[in-house]
Amino acid sequence: MSGGEKQRVLIARALAQEPEVLLLDEPTSNLDIKHQLEVLGLMQKFAHDGGMTVIMVLHDLNLASRFSDKLVLINEGKVFASGPPAAVLNPANIRAVYDVEADVDQNGLGIQVLPLRSINEDEEDITSLFGELPVEERQSRAVR
């Protein structure tokens, strides 16, 4: 059984118990795009139509925005921001929590986050990872 199949079985077992509250940690891990959409759509349906409270940990900000009514953005173990996706997912919050510059756009499917670049405060950039290698070798390794 693949990792994705195991993940779907675990979710099905949890749903079979008909809980009032369902807590899921990365329910889309090991799933292909189709199954990610199906699982999150199902969770959204249970939350909206079935009266179930669904709490999920998701690292994909676009999926979290699309399938969640409320987001909690956590930074270093503390709540940094919470509320509707449009209030939580903005360039300033993403920069503060993830050290990433991002464009944020709202469309019919929710908030879309496009990461643009990593922000390195210590400006050692990627070349520091290669030490004192000759320029040609650094370029070769950077392309791989």
N, CA, C and O of each residue as an XYZ file, in Angstrom:
576
protein
N       0.850     -1.175      0.000
C       0.000      0.000      0.000
C       0.899      1.243      0.000
O       1.858      1.334      0.766
N       0.565      2.191     -0.873
C       1.373      3.412     -0.962
C       1.110      4.324      0.227
O       0.153      4.132      0.977
N       1.975      5.320      0.385
C       1.799      6.284      1.470
C       0.483      7.029      1.354
O      -0.179      7.300      2.356
N       0.103      7.362      0.113
C      -1.163      8.056     -0.107
C      -2.357      7.186      0.242
O      -3.336      7.662      0.818
N      -2.273      5.903     -0.113
C      -3.366      4.978      0.224
C      -3.484      4.816      1.734
O      -4.590      4.796      2.275
N      -2.359      4.704      2.408
C      -2.385      4.601      3.874
C      -3.014      5.846      4.491
O      -3.801      5.758      5.433
N      -2.654      7.005      3.945
C      -3.197      8.268      4.457
C      -4.718      8.297      4.304
O      -5.425      8.692      5.232
N      -5.222      7.885      3.148
C      -6.676      7.889      2.919
C      -7.372      6.887      3.821
O      -8.482      7.147      4.286
N      -6.746      5.746      4.079
C      -7.326      4.751      4.990
C      -7.427      5.323      6.402
O      -8.448      5.152      7.069
N      -6.382      5.995      6.857
C      -6.407      6.595      8.198
C      -7.522      7.634      8.322
O      -8.199      7.703      9.348
N      -7.707      8.428      7.290
C      -8.772      9.434      7.313
C     -10.134      8.754      7.316
O     -11.031      9.166      8.053
N     -10.298      7.717      6.499
C     -11.572      6.988      6.459
C     -11.884      6.357      7.815
O     -13.031      6.381      8.259
N     -10.881      5.798      8.467
C     -11.092      5.196      9.796
C     -11.538      6.252     10.805
O     -12.421      6.005     11.628
N     -10.925      7.418     10.733
C     -11.306      8.499     11.651
C     -12.741      8.940     11.387
O     -13.504      9.165     12.327
N     -13.112      9.064     10.120
C     -14.472      9.488      9.777
C     -15.513      8.439     10.154
O     -16.641      8.781     10.512
N     -15.139      7.165     10.075
C     -16.071      6.082     10.415
C     -16.502      6.145     11.874
O     -17.556      5.621     12.231
N     -15.707      6.771     12.706
C     -16.046      6.896     14.126
C     -17.045      8.022     14.384
O     -17.504      8.202     15.512
N     -17.380      8.777     13.342
C     -18.333      9.888     13.419
C     -18.039     10.838     14.578
O     -18.898     11.069     15.429
N     -16.840     11.381     14.609
C     -16.484     12.279     15.718
C     -17.168     13.640     15.577
O     -17.556     14.043     14.480
N     -17.306     14.324     16.682
C     -17.801     15.705     16.640
C     -16.678     16.646     16.228
O     -16.906     17.657     15.563
N     -15.458     16.293     16.636
C     -14.274     17.083     16.299
C     -13.253     16.155     15.654
O     -12.957     15.082     16.181
N     -12.724     16.569     14.522
C     -11.716     15.786     13.817
C     -10.446     16.626     13.726
O     -10.461     17.725     13.171
N      -9.356     16.110     14.270
C      -8.070     16.796     14.254
C      -7.139     16.049     13.305
O      -6.848     14.870     13.507
N      -6.677     16.741     12.273
C      -5.845     16.121     11.243
C      -4.520     16.858     11.115
O      -4.491     18.082     10.982
N      -3.432     16.111     11.156
C      -2.101     16.678     10.977
C      -1.627     16.334      9.574
O      -1.343     15.174      9.276
N      -1.543     17.330      8.721
C      -1.106     17.160      7.335
C      -1.891     16.056      6.619
O      -1.291     15.079      6.170
N      -3.209     16.187      6.504
C      -4.004     15.136      5.869
C      -3.703     14.954      4.388
O      -4.093     13.942      3.806
N      -3.021     15.904      3.768
C      -2.718     15.789      2.343
C      -1.315     15.257      2.066
O      -0.922     15.132      0.906
N      -0.554     14.941      3.119
C       0.801     14.422      2.881
C       0.707     13.087      2.153
O      -0.179     12.279      2.428
N       1.610     12.870      1.241
C       1.690     11.655      0.427
C       0.548     11.499     -0.566
O       0.418     10.440     -1.180
N      -0.284     12.522     -0.741
C      -1.388     12.434     -1.693
C      -1.059     13.224     -2.954
O      -0.427     14.279     -2.897
N      -1.505     12.688     -4.106
C      -1.350     13.449     -5.337
C      -2.382     14.579     -5.349
O      -3.242     14.652     -4.472
N      -2.289     15.441     -6.328
C      -3.131     16.641     -6.366
C      -4.610     16.286     -6.347
O      -5.385     16.901     -5.613
N      -5.008     15.308     -7.141
C      -6.419     14.911     -7.203
C      -6.928     14.510     -5.826
O      -7.986     14.965     -5.391
N      -6.175     13.662     -5.146
C      -6.623     13.175     -3.840
C      -6.543     14.257     -2.759
O      -7.324     14.240     -1.808
N      -5.608     15.192     -2.901
C      -5.576     16.328     -1.974
C      -6.886     17.103     -2.056
O      -7.503     17.418     -1.038
N      -7.302     17.406     -3.291
C      -8.553     18.144     -3.481
C      -9.753     17.355     -2.971
O     -10.656     17.924     -2.358
N      -9.766     16.056     -3.221
C     -10.887     15.225     -2.768
C     -10.968     15.172     -1.244
O     -12.044     15.337     -0.669
N      -9.837     14.943     -0.597
C      -9.824     14.847      0.870
C     -10.233     16.176      1.498
O     -11.065     16.203      2.405
N      -9.658     17.268      1.025
C      -9.990     18.564      1.615
C     -11.426     18.974      1.305
O     -12.087     19.595      2.137
N     -11.908     18.633      0.121
C     -13.311     18.893     -0.208
C     -14.245     18.113      0.703
O     -15.278     18.628      1.132
N     -13.882     16.875      0.996
C     -14.676     16.046      1.904
C     -14.667     16.623      3.315
O     -15.705     16.663      3.976
N     -13.502     17.070      3.780
C     -13.422     17.672      5.117
C     -14.286     18.933      5.185
O     -14.965     19.181      6.182
N     -14.250     19.713      4.123
C     -15.056     20.933      4.074
C     -16.550     20.594      4.098
O     -17.338     21.269      4.761
N     -16.924     19.551      3.374
C     -18.328     19.120      3.351
C     -18.775     18.659      4.735
O     -19.862     19.025      5.182
N     -17.957     17.864      5.420
C     -18.305     17.416      6.775
C     -18.440     18.611      7.720
O     -19.322     18.630      8.578
N     -17.581     19.588      7.563
C     -17.631     20.766      8.434
C     -18.876     21.606      8.159
O     -19.541     22.059      9.090
N     -19.188     21.813      6.883
C     -20.310     22.685      6.538
C     -21.658     21.985      6.639
O     -22.618     22.549      7.164
N     -21.730     20.755      6.136
C     -23.020     20.058      6.062
C     -23.237     19.062      7.187
O     -24.377     18.761      7.541
N     -22.159     18.550      7.748
C     -22.282     17.502      8.755
C     -22.161     17.991     10.183
O     -22.298     17.205     11.120
N     -21.911     19.260     10.359
C     -21.802     19.814     11.702
C     -20.562     19.378     12.460
O     -20.490     19.542     13.678
N     -19.596     18.832     11.764
C     -18.359     18.382     12.401
C     -17.370     19.545     12.463
O     -17.270     20.332     11.522
N     -16.657     19.649     13.550
C     -15.564     20.609     13.638
C     -14.312     19.920     13.116
O     -13.910     18.876     13.631
N     -13.703     20.500     12.103
C     -12.501     19.925     11.497
C     -11.352     20.903     11.715
O     -11.407     22.057     11.291
N     -10.322     20.421     12.378
C      -9.115     21.213     12.617
C      -7.972     20.504     11.898
O      -7.696     19.332     12.152
N      -7.310     21.232     10.994
C      -6.246     20.625     10.199
C      -4.971     21.445     10.293
O      -5.006     22.674     10.341
N      -3.856     20.752     10.320
C      -2.553     21.388     10.161
C      -2.189     21.225      8.693
O      -2.068     20.105      8.195
N      -2.015     22.346      8.004
C      -1.634     22.333      6.594
C      -0.487     23.313      6.390
O      -0.491     24.409      6.953
N       0.489     22.920      5.590
C       1.579     23.828      5.267
C       1.400     24.462      3.893
O       2.101     25.415      3.555
N       0.472     23.944      3.103
C       0.185     24.529      1.797
C      -0.808     25.668      2.006
O      -1.994     25.431      2.239
N      -0.326     26.891      1.923
C      -1.159     28.055      2.213
C      -2.309     28.199      1.228
O      -3.387     28.659      1.603
N      -2.097     27.812     -0.028
C      -3.158     27.917     -1.021
C      -4.296     26.948     -0.724
O      -5.465     27.321     -0.822
N      -3.972     25.721     -0.366
C      -5.018     24.758     -0.012
C      -5.699     25.147      1.293
O      -6.916     25.017      1.424
N      -4.926     25.621      2.248
C      -5.516     26.054      3.521
C      -6.516     27.173      3.277
O      -7.602     27.175      3.856
N      -6.159     28.115      2.433
C      -7.045     29.233      2.129
C      -8.317     28.767      1.434
O      -9.416     29.225      1.750
N      -8.158     27.868      0.503
C      -9.302     27.426     -0.303
C     -10.301     26.598      0.493
O     -11.505     26.693      0.257
N      -9.822     25.790      1.428
C     -10.704     24.837      2.094
C     -10.972     25.150      3.562
O     -11.553     24.325      4.268
N     -10.567     26.309      4.029
C     -10.751     26.643      5.447
C     -11.547     27.930      5.604
O     -11.404     28.867      4.819
N     -12.382     27.958      6.625
C     -13.131     29.170      6.950
C     -12.305     30.089      7.835
O     -12.444     31.311      7.783
N     -11.444     29.490      8.647
C     -10.610     30.256      9.568
C      -9.210     29.661      9.556
O      -9.040     28.443      9.518
N      -8.214     30.533      9.589
C      -6.820     30.100      9.642
C      -6.184     30.597     10.928
O      -6.530     31.660     11.444
N      -5.255     29.815     11.430
C      -4.425     30.231     12.553
C      -2.985     30.099     12.067
O      -2.522     29.002     11.757
N      -2.298     31.207     12.004
C      -0.907     31.239     11.565
C      -0.034     31.224     12.810
O      -0.118     32.118     13.652
N       0.807     30.196     12.916
C       1.625     30.008     14.113
C       3.082     30.310     13.785
O       3.602     29.878     12.757
N       3.725     31.051     14.667
C       5.137     31.378     14.515
C       5.842     31.090     15.833
O       5.496     31.653     16.871
N       6.830     30.213     15.780
C       7.609     29.831     16.959
C       6.713     29.390     18.116
O       6.932     29.762     19.268
N       5.699     28.588     17.782
C       4.829     28.001     18.798
C       3.752     28.913     19.344
O       3.028     28.529     20.263
N       3.629     30.117     18.797
C       2.626     31.065     19.291
C       1.736     31.522     18.148
O       2.174     31.600     17.001
N       0.472     31.827     18.469
C      -0.451     32.334     17.459
C       0.026     33.711     17.013
O       0.137     34.638     17.815
N       0.301     33.822     15.730
C       0.750     35.090     15.156
C      -0.441     35.867     14.595
O      -0.525     37.085     14.749
N      -1.370     35.146     13.938
C      -2.566     35.769     13.368
C      -3.641     34.705     13.245
O      -3.339     33.529     13.047
N      -4.896     35.118     13.361
C      -6.001     34.189     13.147
C      -7.187     34.952     12.593
O      -7.346     36.150     12.825
N      -8.014     34.231     11.856
C      -9.196     34.835     11.263
C      -9.458     34.256      9.892
O      -8.896     33.220      9.536
N     -10.310     34.915      9.112
C     -10.581     34.443      7.753
C      -9.299     34.497      6.915
O      -8.420     35.318      7.174
N      -9.196     33.623      5.915
C      -7.977     33.595      5.099
C      -7.556     34.961      4.561
O      -6.365     35.273      4.541
N      -8.508     35.773      4.128
C      -8.167     37.084      3.564
C      -7.520     38.006      4.596
O      -6.742     38.889      4.239
N      -7.839     37.803      5.864
C      -7.257     38.640      6.919
C      -5.897     38.127      7.378
O      -5.062     38.901      7.846
N      -5.679     36.831      7.246
C      -4.460     36.208      7.771
C      -3.347     36.147      6.729
O      -2.186     36.426      7.029
N      -3.712     35.782      5.510
C      -2.698     35.590      4.470
C      -2.476     36.892      3.709
O      -3.155     37.179      2.724
N      -1.536     37.650      4.175
C      -1.143     38.883      3.496
C       0.386     38.916      3.438
O       1.051     38.215      4.201
N       0.939     39.720      2.544
C       2.399     39.736      2.387
C       3.167     40.005      3.678
O       4.223     39.412      3.899
N       2.657     40.886      4.529
C       3.375     41.214      5.771
C       3.430     40.015      6.709
O       4.483     39.735      7.282
N       2.316     39.301      6.878
C       2.301     38.126      7.754
C       3.186     37.012      7.209
O       3.911     36.366      7.965
N       3.128     36.787      5.907
C       3.943     35.727      5.298
C       5.426     36.054      5.451
O       6.241     35.172      5.721
N       5.758     37.299      5.281
C       7.157     37.723      5.451
C       7.608     37.520      6.898
O       8.703     37.013      7.141
N       6.775     37.912      7.852
C       7.138     37.822      9.267
C       7.270     36.379      9.745
O       8.159     36.068     10.538
N       6.402     35.504      9.274
C       6.393     34.123      9.761
C       7.338     33.221      8.975
O       8.036     32.392      9.561
N       7.365     33.375      7.663
C       8.122     32.446      6.817
C       9.422     33.019      6.260
O      10.174     32.293      5.609
N       9.709     34.300      6.495
C      10.876     34.946      5.885
C      10.855     34.792      4.371
O      11.866     34.478      3.743
N       9.675     35.022      3.804
C       9.477     34.892      2.365
C       8.715     36.113      1.867
O       7.726     36.536      2.466
N       9.191     36.665      0.766
C       8.440     37.715      0.086
C       7.448     37.022     -0.835
O       7.823     36.109     -1.572
N       6.178     37.443     -0.804
C       5.149     36.769     -1.590
C       4.145     37.756     -2.148
O       3.863     38.792     -1.547
N       3.610     37.414     -3.313
C       2.436     38.105     -3.841
C       1.222     37.356     -3.338
O       1.220     36.126     -3.296
N       0.196     38.082     -2.960
C      -1.037     37.471     -2.474
C      -2.180     38.044     -3.298
O      -2.328     39.260     -3.418
N      -2.990     37.147     -3.867
C      -4.087     37.555     -4.733
C      -5.342     36.806     -4.317
O      -5.267     35.648     -3.907
N      -6.481     37.449     -4.417
C      -7.741     36.778     -4.096
C      -8.507     36.552     -5.386
O      -8.647     37.455     -6.211
N      -9.008     35.315     -5.550
C      -9.842     34.999     -6.703
C     -11.017     34.149     -6.229
O     -11.231     34.021     -5.024
N     -11.758     33.584     -7.123
C     -12.944     32.809     -6.777
C     -12.663     31.569     -5.953
O     -13.574     31.024     -5.330
N     -11.429     31.116     -5.938
C     -11.079     29.909     -5.184
C     -10.447     30.227     -3.843
O     -10.095     29.317     -3.093
N     -10.301     31.497     -3.535
C      -9.685     31.875     -2.264
C      -8.460     32.725     -2.485
O      -8.277     33.334     -3.539
N      -7.641     32.750     -1.483
C      -6.396     33.512     -1.538
C      -5.336     32.647     -2.219
O      -5.187     31.469     -1.895
N      -4.614     33.228     -3.150
C      -3.519     32.534     -3.809
C      -2.210     33.198     -3.392
O      -2.021     34.400     -3.580
N      -1.324     32.407     -2.832
C      -0.025     32.903     -2.382
C       1.033     32.438     -3.372
O       1.169     31.244     -3.638
N       1.770     33.384     -3.908
C       2.868     33.074     -4.822
C       4.168     33.505     -4.160
O       4.482     34.695     -4.130
N       4.933     32.542     -3.624
C       6.215     32.894     -3.004
C       7.169     33.426     -4.071
O       7.316     32.828     -5.137
N       7.810     34.548     -3.779
C       8.710     35.162     -4.754
C      10.174     34.899     -4.447
O      10.956     34.561     -5.336
N      10.538     35.059     -3.172
C      11.937     34.820     -2.812
C      12.064     34.673     -1.312
O      11.253     35.191     -0.543
N      13.090     33.961     -0.917
C      13.431     33.813      0.492
C      14.152     35.067      0.950
O      14.934     35.655      0.203
N      13.886     35.465      2.165
C      14.545     36.637      2.729
C      15.562     36.147      3.742
O      15.203     35.569      4.768
N      16.844     36.382      3.447
C      17.914     35.959      4.342
C      18.456     37.167      5.067
O      19.075     38.042      4.461
N      18.225     37.215      6.360
C      18.719     38.346      7.139
C      20.236     38.343      7.234
O      20.856     39.405      7.291
N      20.839     37.161      7.251
C      22.288     37.103      7.422
C      23.040     37.170      6.094
O      24.264     37.043      6.089
N      22.369     37.359      5.000
C      22.938     37.584      3.678
C      24.147     36.727      3.337
O      25.013     37.155      2.574
N      24.217     35.526      3.891
C      25.321     34.640      3.527
C      25.027     33.931      2.216
O      25.886     33.200      1.722
N      23.918     34.105      1.666
C      23.356     33.485      0.479
C      23.879     32.070      0.225
O      24.692     31.546      0.986
N      23.407     31.483     -0.829
C      23.642     30.062     -1.087
C      25.110     29.738     -1.347
O      25.534     28.607     -1.111
N      25.890     30.693     -1.824
C      27.291     30.387     -2.126
C      28.067     30.005     -0.879
O      29.076     29.306     -0.971
N      27.613     30.450      0.289
C      28.317     30.079      1.519
C      28.204     28.584      1.799
O      29.003     28.028      2.552
N      27.220     27.939      1.198
C      27.065     26.496      1.391
C      28.182     25.712      0.715
O      28.444     24.564      1.074
N      28.842     26.334     -0.266
C      29.851     25.628     -1.036
C      31.271     25.945     -0.605
O      32.219     25.460     -1.223
N      31.443     26.731      0.417
C      32.773     27.018      0.939
C      33.670     27.690     -0.078
O      33.247     28.592     -0.801
N      34.924     27.237     -0.126
C      35.929     27.862     -0.981
C      36.098     27.123     -2.302
O      37.209     27.068     -2.828
N      35.046     26.561     -2.844
C      35.149     25.856     -4.116
C      35.428     26.834     -5.252
O      35.031     27.997     -5.187
N      36.106     26.363     -6.286
C      36.305     27.210     -7.464
C      34.952     27.612     -8.056
O      33.964     26.896     -7.896
N      34.911     28.746     -8.733
C      33.666     29.275     -9.292
C      32.975     28.244    -10.179
O      31.759     28.077    -10.095
N      33.741     27.543    -11.035
C      33.151     26.575    -11.956
C      32.424     25.462    -11.194
O      31.335     25.048    -11.590
N      33.020     24.986    -10.116
C      32.410     23.912     -9.341
C      31.177     24.412     -8.596
O      30.189     23.685     -8.493
N      31.211     25.623     -8.081
C      30.035     26.197     -7.410
C      28.880     26.289     -8.400
O      27.742     25.952     -8.074
N      29.182     26.750     -9.611
C      28.140     26.882    -10.627
C      27.583     25.518    -10.998
O      26.376     25.366    -11.182
N      28.455     24.532    -11.107
C      28.029     23.180    -11.437
C      27.100     22.623    -10.371
O      26.070     22.032    -10.697
N      27.444     22.802     -9.109
C      26.620     22.294     -8.010
C      25.302     23.058     -7.897
O      24.275     22.472     -7.555
N      25.324     24.330     -8.176
C      24.107     25.139     -8.055
C      23.080     24.750     -9.104
O      21.880     24.909     -8.881
N      23.536     24.237    -10.254
C      22.630     23.870    -11.336
C      21.961     22.533    -11.074
O      20.862     22.301    -11.580
N      22.564     21.659    -10.320
C      22.026     20.311    -10.089
C      20.719     20.319     -9.390
O      20.151     19.259     -9.131
